[in-house]
Amino acid sequence: MPERRISAALAAGGAVLTAAGAAMYVLPGPGFPVLVVGLAALTTGLVMAAAGHRR
């Protein structure tokens, strides 16, 4: 699987997890771990996409 698809999937999944984690953080629920994992996946996907774009 090409690096570009992996980075896009990671960024998209991270965005969804971040939104879900933020909603669960505001509402009663264990949202902080989901928010942190989502932000980490989103950041990693965006960095991978930026690094792949420069080549």
C-alpha positions in Angstrom: 0.0 0.0 0.0 1.5 3.4 -1.0 2.6 5.8 1.8 0.2 8.4 0.5 -2.9 6.2 1.1 -1.6 5.2 4.5 -1.2 8.9 5.5 -4.6 9.8 4.1 -6.3 6.9 6.0 -4.4 7.8 9.2 -5.4 11.5 8.9 -9.0 10.7 8.2 -9.3 8.2 11.0 -7.5 10.6 13.4 -10.0 13.3 12.5 -12.9 11.0 13.3 -11.4 9.9 16.5 -10.6 13.5 17.5 -14.2 14.6 16.9 -15.5 11.6 18.8 -13.1 12.1 21.7 -14.0 15.8 21.9 -17.7 15.0 22.0 -17.1 12.4 24.7 -14.9 14.8 26.6 -17.6 17.4 26.7 -20.3 14.9 27.4 -20.0 12.4 30.3 -17.7 9.7 29.2 -14.0 8.7 28.9 -13.2 11.0 26.1 -9.6 12.1 27.0 -7.8 8.9 25.8 -9.8 8.8 22.6 -9.0 12.5 22.0 -5.3 11.9 22.6 -5.2 8.9 20.3 -7.1 10.8 17.6 -4.8 13.8 17.8 -1.8 11.6 17.6 -3.1 9.7 14.5 -4.2 13.0 12.9 -0.8 14.6 13.4 1.1 11.5 12.2 -1.0 11.3 9.1 -0.5 15.0 8.3 3.2 14.8 8.8 3.5 11.7 6.7 1.5 13.4 3.9 3.7 16.5 4.1 6.9 14.5 4.0 5.7 12.4 1.1 4.7 15.5 -0.8 8.2 17.0 -0.8 9.7 14.1 -2.7 
